[in-house]
Amino acid sequence: MTDTADRRPWVVGISGASGTPYAAAVLRGLLAAGEQVDLVVSRASRLTLLDETGHPFRDGHWREDLRRWLSRGADGSPDTFAGELDALGELTASDASDAPDDSSACAVRYWPAGDLAAGPSSGSYRCKGMLIVPASTACVAGVALGLSKDLLQRAASVTLKERRPLVVAVRETPLTGQTLKQLVALDEAGAVVLPVSPGFYAGATHIQQLVDFVAGRVLDAVSVPHKLYHRWQGELGSAGNAGPMP
């Protein structure tokens, strides 16, 4: 039997807000850095994924749906990152969601959003922290109020109570006063509130670079190394003249 105690993933929650390319970029960044991921896809986000990619995300076929989604570029090109994913090797165990003892070495483990008995629902479950990308205002409200109406919200509440890193990449505009108060409450509880707001100083010339900038800032917030964007070097125009990322 494989010892699963050595597995310490990042929990990645995907809510129903528009912005699924941001989530895909964060997932690719984590995997490229050699990190393990526990993935939670909310019911609302399945509709957003279908709308933004034209493809479903299904519990029974999550492995093939995940690989197809992560292969897709922000501009809709279907195989932009296929070679990168192939280089990473097998992302999932053969039956990771049903057989926990066989999933200790797999890069991605998937938990259905309705499974409130899942690993991330408990504080004793070993993980490094949680990234919610993108976070809808409904998700923000649920986490701020501690509703735990699904696994995504419950895992976020557990992350806060265990004093683990929580990044909430909120994607909405404009924001109501109530949402702003809830974001302040999350900040006071220890979360990093990270608006999905790309910077243009990094010399972006393509939509994927704008997406990667935000994904890179999410990873920066939890000190995961990456090469998703050109960093500011203290010299005007330096990033724009640096050429493509290696």
C-alpha positions in Angstrom: 0.0 0.0 0.0 1.3 3.4 -0.9 1.8 5.9 2.0 -0.3 8.9 1.2 1.1 10.9 4.2 3.9 12.3 2.0 1.4 14.0 -0.3 0.9 17.7 0.4 -1.0 19.3 -2.5 -2.3 22.8 -3.1 -6.1 22.8 -3.2 -7.3 24.7 -6.2 -10.9 25.8 -6.2 -12.6 27.0 -9.4 -15.8 29.0 -8.9 -18.4 30.1 -11.4 -16.9 33.5 -12.3 -15.7 34.2 -15.8 -12.0 33.6 -16.2 -11.4 29.9 -16.6 -8.1 30.6 -18.6 -6.7 32.1 -15.4 -7.4 28.8 -13.5 -5.8 26.8 -16.3 -2.7 28.9 -16.2 -2.4 28.5 -12.4 -2.8 24.8 -12.7 -0.2 24.5 -15.4 2.2 26.7 -13.3 1.8 24.5 -10.3 2.4 21.3 -12.2 5.4 22.8 -14.0 6.8 23.7 -10.6 6.4 20.0 -9.5 3.6 20.8 -7.1 0.7 18.4 -6.5 -2.9 19.6 -6.8 -6.3 18.7 -5.3 -8.9 20.1 -7.7 -12.4 21.3 -6.8 -14.6 22.5 -9.6 -17.9 24.1 -8.4 -21.2 23.3 -10.1 -21.5 26.9 -11.4 -18.0 26.8 -12.9 -18.9 23.8 -15.0 -21.4 26.1 -16.9 -18.7 28.8 -17.2 -16.2 26.2 -18.6 -18.8 25.0 -21.1 -19.5 28.6 -22.2 -15.9 29.7 -22.4 -14.3 26.6 -23.9 -17.2 24.8 -25.6 -16.4 21.6 -23.6 -17.9 20.1 -20.5 -16.2 19.1 -17.3 -17.7 15.9 -16.0 -17.1 13.9 -12.8 -17.0 10.6 -14.7 -14.6 11.9 -17.4 -12.6 14.5 -15.4 -9.2 13.2 -16.5 -9.8 13.6 -20.2 -11.7 16.9 -19.7 -8.9 18.3 -17.6 -6.2 17.5 -20.1 -8.2 19.0 -22.9 -8.9 22.1 -20.9 -5.3 22.6 -19.8 -4.0 22.1 -23.4 -6.1 25.0 -24.5 -4.7 28.5 -24.9 -6.4 31.6 -23.7 -7.2 32.6 -27.4 -9.1 29.3 -27.8 -6.4 27.4 -29.7 -7.0 23.7 -28.7 -3.4 22.4 -28.4 -1.3 25.4 -27.3 0.0 23.6 -24.3 -0.3 19.9 -25.3 3.4 19.5 -25.7 4.0 21.0 -22.3 1.5 18.7 -20.6 3.0 15.7 -22.4 6.4 16.7 -21.0 5.0 16.6 -17.5 4.0 13.0 -17.9 0.9 11.3 -16.4 -1.0 13.9 -14.4 -3.4 11.6 -12.7 -3.5 8.2 -11.2 -5.6 5.6 -13.0 -8.4 5.9 -10.4 -7.4 8.7 -8.2 -10.8 9.9 -7.1 -12.0 6.4 -6.1 -8.8 4.9 -4.6 -7.0 7.3 -2.3 -4.3 4.8 -1.5 -3.2 4.7 -5.1 -3.0 8.5 -5.5 -0.1 9.6 -3.4 2.2 10.1 -6.3 -0.3 11.6 -8.8 0.0 15.2 -9.7 -3.7 16.0 -9.7 -6.5 14.5 -7.6 -10.1 15.5 -8.2 -12.8 15.9 -5.6 -16.5 16.5 -6.6 -17.8 19.8 -5.3 -20.7 18.0 -3.5 -18.4 15.7 -1.6 -18.4 17.2 1.9 -16.5 14.2 3.3 -13.6 14.7 0.9 -10.1 15.1 2.2 -9.9 19.0 2.0 -13.0 19.2 4.1 -11.0 18.3 7.2 -8.3 20.2 8.9 -6.3 17.0 9.5 -6.0 16.5 5.8 -2.4 17.5 4.8 -2.2 20.2 2.2 -0.1 23.4 1.7 -3.0 25.9 1.3 -5.7 26.8 -1.2 -6.0 29.0 -4.3 -9.5 30.1 -5.5 -9.1 31.1 -9.2 -11.3 32.7 -10.3 -13.4 33.6 -7.3 -17.0 34.8 -7.9 -18.6 37.3 -5.6 -21.0 34.5 -4.5 -17.9 32.5 -3.6 -16.4 35.5 -1.7 -19.6 35.9 0.3 -19.8 32.2 1.1 -16.2 32.0 2.3 -16.4 35.3 4.2 -19.5 34.2 6.0 -18.3 30.6 6.6 -21.3 29.1 4.9 -19.5 25.9 3.7 -22.4 25.1 1.3 -20.1 23.0 -0.9 -16.6 21.5 -0.8 -15.0 24.7 -2.3 -16.3 26.9 0.5 -15.7 24.3 3.2 -12.1 23.8 2.1 -11.5 27.5 2.1 -13.0 27.7 5.7 -10.7 24.9 6.7 -7.7 26.7 5.2 -8.4 29.8 7.2 -9.0 28.0 10.5 -5.8 26.0 10.0 -3.9 29.3 9.3 -2.8 28.0 5.9 -2.3 30.3 2.9 -5.5 31.2 1.1 -5.5 33.2 -2.1 -8.8 34.6 -3.4 -8.5 35.8 -7.0 -11.7 37.7 -7.3 -13.1 38.3 -10.8 -15.9 40.8 -10.9 -16.4 44.5 -11.8 -17.8 46.7 -10.5 -17.9 45.6 -6.9 -20.7 46.4 -4.5 -20.1 47.8 -1.1 -21.2 44.5 0.5 -18.6 42.6 -1.6 -15.9 45.1 -0.6 -16.7 44.5 3.1 -16.5 40.7 2.6 -13.1 41.1 0.9 -11.9 43.1 3.8 -13.2 40.4 6.1 -11.2 37.8 4.2 -8.1 40.0 4.4 -8.5 40.4 8.1 -8.9 36.6 8.4 -5.6 36.1 6.7 -6.4 35.5 3.1 -4.6 37.2 0.2 -7.2 39.1 -1.8 -5.9 39.2 -5.4 -8.0 40.9 -8.0 -7.7 39.4 -11.4 -6.1 42.5 -12.8 -3.3 42.0 -15.4 -0.3 44.4 -15.5 0.8 45.8 -18.8 4.4 46.7 -17.8 5.6 43.2 -18.6 5.4 43.8 -22.3 2.4 41.6 -23.2 1.6 41.3 -26.9 -0.9 38.4 -26.6 -3.9 37.6 -24.5 -2.1 34.5 -23.1 0.6 36.8 -21.6 -2.0 38.9 -19.8 -3.5 35.7 -18.4 -0.1 34.4 -17.4 0.7 37.6 -15.6 -2.3 37.1 -13.3 -1.5 33.4 -12.8 2.1 34.4 -12.0 1.0 36.8 -9.3 -1.2 34.1 -7.8 1.8 31.8 -7.6 3.9 34.6 -6.3 1.5 35.0 -3.4 2.3 31.4 -2.2 6.0 31.5 -3.2 5.7 28.9 -6.0 8.5 29.5 -8.6 7.5 30.2 -12.2 8.5 31.9 -15.4 5.1 33.2 -16.4 5.9 36.8 -16.8 8.8 39.3 -17.0 9.4 40.9 -13.6 9.9 44.6 -13.1 13.6 45.3 -13.0 13.5 49.0 -12.1 14.2 50.2 -15.7 11.5 51.7 -17.9 10.8 49.4 -20.9 13.0 46.6 -19.7 10.3 44.0 -19.7 9.0 45.0 -23.1 12.4 44.6 -24.6 13.3 41.3 -22.9 11.7 39.1 -25.6 9.6 36.0 -24.9 9.8 34.1 -21.7 12.3 31.1 -21.7 
